[in-house]
Amino acid sequence: MGKTLDNIYKHQSLVYKYFLYVVSIALIVFFFPKGGKFKYEFQKGKPWQYENLYAPIDFSIKKTQKEIEEEKSSIRANKTDYYTYNASVVSDVRAEVAAELNTLFQSGNFSAQQRQSLRSLSEEVIEDIYTNGVFQNLPESESTVVVKNNEAQPVSPSDYLVLEQAKREMSNRFSGANMVGAPRLTEILRNSLKANLSFDEDLTKSALSDELSKISYTRGEVDQGKLIIAKGEIVESEDFKILNSLKDEYESELWMGSNYYFILLGYTVLVALVLIMLFLFLKRYRSEIFQNNNKVTFIFFNILLMVLATTLMTKHYENYIYMVPLCILPLVLKNFFDARLGLFVHVLTVLILGFVVPNSFEYIFLQTIAGIVTILTASELYKRANLFISVGQITLIYIVGYFAFHAIHEGNLQNIEWILFGVFVLNGLLTLFAQPLIYMFEKVFGLVSDVSLLELSDTNSKLLKELSDKAPGTFHHSLQVANLAEAAANEIGANAMLVRVGALYHDIGKMERPTYFTENQITNVNPHDDLPPKESAKIIIDHVINGIEIARKNNLPDRVIDFIRTHHGTTMVYYFYKKQQELDQEVDKEDFKYPGPIPFSKETAILMMSDAVEAASKSLKNPTFTMIDEFVEKIVKGQMQANQYLNANITLKEIEMVKKVLKQKLTNIYHLRVEYPE
C-alpha cells in the first residue's frame, strides 16, 4: 500500500493529467446536445454521394422556419378584430336626449302633438343609427366582427358607421324638415350621440392565438420504402427539405432507450481521440508546456470554454452559431505560447464542435480558415492597431465564406440572410474582448503576455527607477545587456521581448549592496579590499538570491524571475576563488559557485552569454576586431565547457549565430573603424 502511494506521489503530475483528461471528456460530452447524429452528410445544390436512399420509416415533411414564419405573418396580417356592442351606451343616449327635450319643451311653446312628434322622431333616428352600432373610428382590419347579445356578427364595409359619419347623416336627415324645433333637435342629437362599438382586445388576441395554434408544422407524409433521392442526383430545394425532415426524425428517435448509451459511448470515444492528439502533440513538440500542469490546465480550460459557449448557442439560438468568437482561442494561445500550438488547439476544438453544430462541413471549413487567418495576421497584440486589423480580416473571411456557400446552395445571390452579416460583425466585436481576457488569464493562471512584458520593459517603472537611483552603473549595464540579448534573440527566432525584460531585471539584487559591484564604484575605494575573499564571494553570489526576493515582493512574473535565477547558472566567482587559493590551497569550490539552476531555455541561455560578454568587455582596453572576436569566443566556450547549456533547447548553430551578433554589437559599442592605409 505504501509503495503504491509512493508511486502516485512520484507520478502526481501524470496522475493530474489523467484526471484532467477524464474530466474534460466528461464535461464536453455533457455539454453536447442530447441527440443522435444523422449518418449522411448532404448540402443543398450538391450531388447525393451515397447509394439510393429509401425512407426507412414513415415520417412527416417538416416546413422550414421561414415557411412557418410566413404563415404566421399572413395570419397576423389578416386577423379578425372583435368589437363589443354596448347596449348601455344606447340607453344613456336615449335618456340624455329625452332630458334635453324636456328642458326644451319647458322653455318654449310646443303643442302636445309637436312634442310627441319630436320625441317619436328622436327615437326613430336613434333606433336607425344604433341598429348595427357606431364605431369611434373606422376599423383597420378587413375582417371585423361585432359581438351583440353573445352572437358574433361579421360586419361588411357597407355596414360601417363611424361617429362623425352618423352625425352627418343625422344632420342631412333634418336639413329639409319644416317641423317646429327640428334645428334644436338636430343639435341635441349631435351632442348626445356616442360610439357604442368598443374594441375587444382580449377576445381579438384569444382568436389570433387560436388561429396561430392551428398552424401545421408539416406538409405531407413520406411512406416507408419510398425513394427519397437517387445516387448522383442533385439535392434540390424540395429534396433538401425532405432530407432535413428525415434527419430530425432520425435524430429524435435515435436518442431513445438503449441507443442512448451507444451514442454516449460514440461521443466519448471521438472526444477522447481528439484530446489524446492534443496530449501527444504537447508531449512530443512542446515538452516544456506538457511538464507544466498549470499551462496544460489553461489550454484545456480554454477548449472547454469555447465548447460550452458554442453548445449553448447551438441549443438555444442555432441560427446565430457564428456569434461565438471562436477565434479568441488561437489569439489567446498564440499570445501566451506560440502560433503552431494556437492553430493546432483551434483545429482540434473545431473538430469537436463539428459533431454538434448544424451544417458541420461549412462550420469546420469557415472556422478553420478563420483560425489560420488569425494566426497569420495577429502579431504583436500589444500594438492596438494589430488586433483591430486582425479582427477586420477575420470578419471579412466569414462574410466572403458565407457568400460562397450561399451561391453554391442557392445557385444565386437571392434570399441572402442579411442578419448574418450583423452576426459576423458582432463576432468581430466580441473577438476584441481577447485583450481583457488575456489580462484576466494572466492573473488567474500566472502567465505572462507580450502586453505585460511591454509594461515591464518601461524604464520609468517603479523597480527600474529604484535600480537607476541606487545602482546607476548596474542599471546602465542592464540596458546594454538588454540591447545585446534582444538583438541575439531576434537573430535566432527566440522571444525577444521576454529576453529584453529578463535582461532589464536580472541584476536588481545588486540594489541591496550596490557599492560592492565595480560598475557602481565611483571612487577608487573598493569595499572588498577589507573583506576576506570567501565573504566577498558570498556578497557577489547573494545578489541572485536578493534579486529573487525583490522580484517576488514586487510581483514580477515567474518567467522574468527565471532570468534572475539562471543568469549565472552554476558558474564560479573566479576572481575571489583565485584570491582564496593564494591564501589557502584547500578551497571548497562550492563556496564560490552560484546556486543555479543553469539556463533551461533559449532566452535564459542568450541572457547568460550577453551578460557575461557585456560585463567582461569593460576590461578591454583599446579593443580591436581580433580582440573582440577572441574575447567572445573565450567566454562562451568557457560556459559551454562548464556545461551551462545542457538544459537549454539551443543548438550549436544558434550559439554561433548569437556569438556573431554579440561581436557585431560590441564592435558598434566601441566604435571600431576599418584602418585605412596612408
Salt bridges, closest charged atoms under 4 A:
GLU51 OE2 - LYS231 NZ 3.63
GLU67 OE1 - ARG219 NE 3.65
GLU67 OE2 - LYS241 NZ 2.99
GLU71 OE2 - LYS63 NZ 2.44
ASP81 OD1 - LYS79 NZ 2.70
GLU96 OE1 - LYS194 NZ 3.05
GLU100 OE1 - ARG184 NH2 3.88
GLU123 OE1 - ARG94 NE 3.03
GLU124 OE2 - ARG173 NH2 2.77
GLU127 OE1 - ARG94 NH2 2.83
ASP128 OD2 - ARG173 NH1 2.87
GLU187 OE1 - ARG184 NH1 3.34
GLU201 OE2 - LYS205 NZ 3.30
GLU211 OE2 - LYS214 NZ 3.89
GLU238 OE2 - ARG219 NH1 3.05
ASP248 OD2 - LYS62 NZ 3.99
ASP338 OD1 - ARG286 NH2 2.78
GLU362 OE2 - HIS409 NE2 3.08
GLU380 OE1 - LYS383 NZ 3.03
GLU410 OE2 - LYS44 NZ 2.99
GLU466 OE2 - LYS470 NZ 2.86
GLU486 OE1 - ARG500 NH1 2.99
ASP507 OD2 - HIS477 NE2 3.31
ASP507 OD2 - HIS506 NE2 3.08
ASP507 OD2 - LYS510 NZ 3.17
ASP507 OD1 - HIS543 NE2 3.16
ASP507 OD1 - HIS567 NE2 3.19
GLU519 OE2 - LYS510 NZ 2.95
ASP542 OD2 - LYS538 NZ 2.89
ASP562 OD1 - ARG565 NH1 2.72
GLU590 OE2 - LYS593 NZ 3.94
ASP591 OD2 - LYS534 NZ 3.30
ASP611 OD1 - HIS477 NE2 2.82
ASP611 OD1 - HIS506 NE2 3.07
ASP611 OD2 - HIS568 NE2 3.95
GLU614 OE1 - HIS477 ND1 2.52
GLU614 OE2 - LYS618 NZ 2.19
ASP629 OD1 - LYS663 NZ 2.94
GLU633 OE1 - LYS659 NZ 2.75
GLU633 OE2 - LYS663 NZ 2.68
GLU654 OE2 - LYS602 NZ 2.94
GLU656 OE2 - LYS659 NZ 2.92
